[in-house]
Amino acid sequence: MTEETEALVQRWILAFCEIPIIIDPTLMRLVLDGPDAMNRRADLTGKTFKAGDTVEWEHSQGTTRGKVVRKLTKPASIKGHKVAASPDNPEYLVESDKTGARAAHKPDALHKA
């Protein structure tokens, strides 16, 4: 990101946000580069998974542990629930170790166990 672009972004933030924040230039570059760059950012933060990975997620009864069944990259239906997955917005089909129930979760909702 050029210094001019970074300065413009900072001015915009100061004008429209109640609390000034500092922009991470690397993250801003990824945002400006589009979805492919954001997917690379997910890779860097460990928010990508593969089939068989043990993961944990939160729900109304607490924390659940299970395994990733597969990555969803197109719309699907799981137990009547529509999953709006796409290559730019993937979700993961996970199976609970305790109940065997399957559900789709966004990468940010999952943590490697």
N, C-alpha and C positions, 0 to 999 in steps of 0.2 A: 504494500500500500504506500502510495506516495505521501510525503509529509503534508501536501496540500489536502489530500483526501482525508487523512487522519485529522487534520485541524478542522475540516468541515464537519466531520462526524462528531468531534468533541463539541463544536459550537451547537450543533443540532441537539445533542444530548442536554447541554446546559439550558437551551431554550425550551425544551419540551418535557424534561424530567424534573420531578421535584427534588430528587437527590442526585447530585452529579456522580457519575460512575466513571471508572477508568476502563478504557477499551483495551482488551488484549489484542495487539496488532495481528498476532497469528490467527486467532479466532476470527477476527474481522476479515482477514484475507480469505479464510475458508468460506465464510458466509458470502462474500462477494464473488467467489469462484463457483458457487452453486452447489447442488446436491451431491455431486461426486466428491467434492472436497469435504463436505460434511460427513459423508460415509467414511472417508479417510480419518477424520477427526474421531469418529466413533471407534475406529480401529485403535487409535492412539490411547483412548480412555478405557479400553478393555470392555466396551459395550457391544462386542460382537461375539457370537457364540456359534458352536457347531453341534451337530447331532451327537448326543451322548454326554455333553457337558452337564455337570451337576450344578444347579443354580438354586437360589432362594428368592422368594418374593413375598411381599406383604399383602394381606387381605384382611377382611373384617374379623377373622378368628385368630389372627397373629401371623407368624412367619411360617411359610411352607417351603419344603425342600422337594426338589424333583429333578427330572432330566429334560434336556432339550430334545424334542422329537425331530423337529426340522425348522428351517427358516422359511417364513411365508413371504413371498414377494409378489403375490397377486391376490385380489379379493377372494375371500373364502367365507364359509359359514361353519361355525362350530357350535353345536348344541343350539341351533337356531339363532345364534348371535352372529351378526355380520361383522367380518373383519376387513377393514379397509386397507389391507397391506398393499404395498407396491415396491418396485425396486428402490425407489427413493425414500420410502417410508416402511421398511420391513418390520415384521413382528415375528415372534417366535412361538411355535406351538410347544407347550411344555406339559409334562405329565407328572402329577403328584406322586411321590413315593408312597405316601400313606394311603390315599384313596384310589389312585389310578385315574382320577379325573383329569381331563385334558382341557387346556385353555390357551388362548393367545395373549401374549404380553408384549408390550413395546420394550425395546432394549433397555431404556432407562429404568424400567420397573424391576429388572432382573439383576442379580449380583452373583458372581461365581462363588460357589460354596467350597 
